Amino acid sequence: MVRYADPGELEWVESGGGPLTAVPEAVLPFWSGADGEGPATDYDRACEIDGDAALLPVGDGTALVLGGEPAATSYLPDHGVLVRWSAANSEEELLAGARAGLESAEWGSELRWRIPGPVVLFDSAWPGEGLAGAEHLRVPLEAGTYAVRAAYVQPEPETWIGLVRLTRLGP
């Protein structure tokens, strides 16, 4: 992928094989990842979700889990969308396809996600307190309620892109 060569337009987050999770910074210490106690860790709960996106309780907040394949993911702030790199020959090709695909995407059902401010996107296996050395991406969202909808687009035969749109509905 592009991130191993020259720096690209965006910073990308990858997973070791499980789902990526966006946790509000305010409740990040409550995400235990695969290290939790009890019958099911936070990572176990994240792995059990169905669909392209789901919400899970964490502390007194809610995390957004990105289901499906563990694709490298970044955030396009000008469009309020998480972009998931399923297949593309370059970051340039992927981003052009993602921007074009926003208009033609067939969006899935809507989730309502209330957050107290910025979130951190990372591999759900990591504990929230242990991210200092782990790959992660801070997504500077404003506090409020967001409509979350996911879609997959294929703008070219060899370009597959997952999109997760985050539309702020209000405070």
C-alpha positions as CSV (number, residue, x, y, z in Angstrom):
1,M,0.0,0.0,0.0
2,V,1.0,3.6,-0.5
3,R,1.7,4.3,3.2
4,Y,4.8,2.1,3.1
5,A,6.3,4.1,0.3
6,D,6.0,7.9,-0.1
7,P,3.6,9.6,2.3
8,G,0.2,9.9,0.9
9,E,-2.6,12.4,1.2
10,L,-4.0,10.7,4.3
11,E,-2.9,8.8,7.3
12,W,-4.2,5.2,7.3
13,V,-5.0,2.8,10.2
14,E,-4.8,-1.0,9.7
15,S,-5.8,-3.9,11.9
16,G,-4.0,-7.1,12.7
17,G,-7.1,-9.0,11.4
18,G,-10.0,-7.9,13.6
19,P,-12.3,-5.0,13.2
20,L,-11.4,-1.3,13.6
21,T,-13.2,0.6,16.3
22,A,-13.7,4.4,16.8
23,V,-13.9,5.2,20.5
24,P,-14.6,8.7,21.9
25,E,-11.5,10.1,23.6
26,A,-13.6,10.7,26.8
27,V,-14.2,7.0,27.3
28,L,-11.0,5.6,25.7
29,P,-9.6,4.3,29.0
30,F,-12.7,2.0,29.4
31,W,-12.0,0.1,26.1
32,S,-10.1,-3.0,27.3
33,G,-9.5,-4.5,23.8
34,A,-8.5,-8.2,24.0
35,D,-7.1,-7.7,27.5
36,G,-10.4,-7.5,29.4
37,E,-11.8,-9.8,32.0
38,G,-15.0,-11.8,32.0
39,P,-16.6,-14.1,29.5
40,A,-16.3,-11.6,26.5
41,T,-13.7,-8.9,26.1
42,D,-14.4,-5.7,24.2
43,Y,-12.5,-7.2,21.3
44,D,-14.7,-10.3,21.4
45,R,-17.8,-8.1,21.4
46,A,-16.4,-6.2,18.4
47,C,-15.7,-9.4,16.5
48,E,-19.3,-10.5,17.0
49,I,-21.0,-7.6,15.2
50,D,-23.0,-8.2,12.1
51,G,-22.9,-5.7,9.2
52,D,-20.6,-2.9,8.1
53,A,-21.0,-0.8,11.2
54,A,-22.4,-1.3,14.7
55,L,-22.5,0.5,18.1
56,L,-21.1,-1.0,21.3
57,P,-21.4,0.5,24.8
58,V,-18.0,1.5,26.4
59,G,-17.9,3.2,29.8
60,D,-20.8,5.7,29.7
61,G,-20.4,6.2,25.9
62,T,-20.6,4.3,22.7
63,A,-18.0,3.0,20.3
64,L,-18.5,2.6,16.5
65,V,-17.2,-0.8,15.3
66,L,-16.4,-1.1,11.5
67,G,-17.4,-4.6,10.5
68,G,-16.7,-6.6,7.3
69,E,-13.1,-7.0,6.3
70,P,-10.3,-5.4,8.3
71,A,-9.5,-2.9,5.5
72,A,-7.0,0.0,6.0
73,T,-9.2,3.0,6.9
74,S,-8.8,6.8,7.0
75,Y,-11.0,9.9,7.3
76,L,-11.9,12.5,4.7
77,P,-12.9,15.5,6.8
78,D,-14.2,17.5,3.8
79,H,-16.8,14.8,3.2
80,G,-17.3,13.5,6.8
81,V,-16.6,9.9,5.7
82,L,-14.4,7.1,6.8
83,V,-12.8,5.5,3.7
84,R,-12.0,1.8,3.8
85,W,-9.3,0.5,1.3
86,S,-10.6,-2.8,0.0
87,A,-8.8,-2.8,-3.4
88,A,-7.1,0.0,-5.4
89,N,-3.8,0.4,-7.1
90,S,-2.9,3.7,-5.5
91,E,-4.2,6.1,-2.8
92,E,-4.9,8.6,-5.6
93,E,-7.1,6.1,-7.4
94,L,-8.8,5.1,-4.2
95,L,-9.6,8.7,-3.1
96,A,-10.9,9.7,-6.5
97,G,-13.1,6.7,-6.5
98,A,-14.3,7.4,-3.0
99,R,-15.2,11.0,-3.8
100,A,-17.1,10.0,-6.9
101,G,-18.7,7.1,-5.1
102,L,-20.3,9.3,-2.5
103,E,-22.9,10.4,-5.0
104,S,-23.8,6.9,-6.3
105,A,-23.5,4.9,-3.1
106,E,-26.4,2.8,-1.9
107,W,-26.3,3.6,1.8
108,G,-27.3,0.9,4.3
109,S,-29.6,1.5,7.3
110,E,-28.8,4.4,9.6
111,L,-27.4,4.2,13.1
112,R,-27.5,7.2,15.5
113,W,-24.2,7.7,17.4
114,R,-24.0,10.3,20.2
115,I,-20.4,11.3,21.0
116,P,-18.9,13.9,23.4
117,G,-16.2,15.0,21.0
118,P,-13.3,13.6,19.0
119,V,-12.9,9.9,18.6
120,V,-9.8,7.6,18.1
121,L,-9.9,4.9,15.4
122,F,-7.7,1.8,16.1
123,D,-7.5,-2.0,16.0
124,S,-10.2,-3.2,18.5
125,A,-7.7,-5.7,20.0
126,W,-5.8,-2.8,21.6
127,P,-6.8,-1.5,25.0
128,G,-7.7,2.2,24.9
129,E,-5.0,3.1,27.5
130,G,-2.3,1.3,25.5
131,L,-2.5,3.3,22.2
132,A,0.8,5.3,22.7
133,G,2.7,2.7,20.7
134,A,-0.1,1.4,18.6
135,E,-1.3,2.6,15.2
136,H,-4.3,4.9,15.6
137,L,-6.0,7.9,14.0
138,R,-7.6,10.8,15.9
139,V,-10.8,11.9,14.1
140,P,-11.7,15.4,15.1
141,L,-15.5,15.2,15.3
142,E,-17.6,17.8,17.2
143,A,-19.7,16.7,20.1
144,G,-23.2,15.7,19.0
145,T,-25.4,13.1,17.4
146,Y,-24.3,11.6,14.1
147,A,-26.2,9.6,11.5
148,V,-23.9,6.7,10.5
149,R,-24.5,4.9,7.2
150,A,-22.2,2.5,5.4
151,A,-21.8,1.5,1.7
152,Y,-19.5,-0.2,-0.7
153,V,-18.7,1.2,-4.1
154,Q,-16.8,-0.1,-7.1
155,P,-16.0,2.9,-9.3
156,E,-13.6,0.8,-11.5
157,P,-13.3,-2.9,-12.0
158,E,-10.2,-3.2,-9.7
159,T,-11.2,-0.6,-7.2
160,W,-13.4,-1.5,-4.2
161,I,-14.1,1.0,-1.5
162,G,-16.0,0.9,1.8
163,L,-17.5,4.2,2.9
164,V,-18.9,5.1,6.4
165,R,-20.6,8.5,6.3
166,L,-20.8,10.4,9.6
167,T,-23.4,13.2,9.3
168,R,-23.7,15.5,12.3
169,L,-27.4,15.9,13.1
170,G,-27.0,18.4,16.0
171,P,-25.7,18.8,19.5
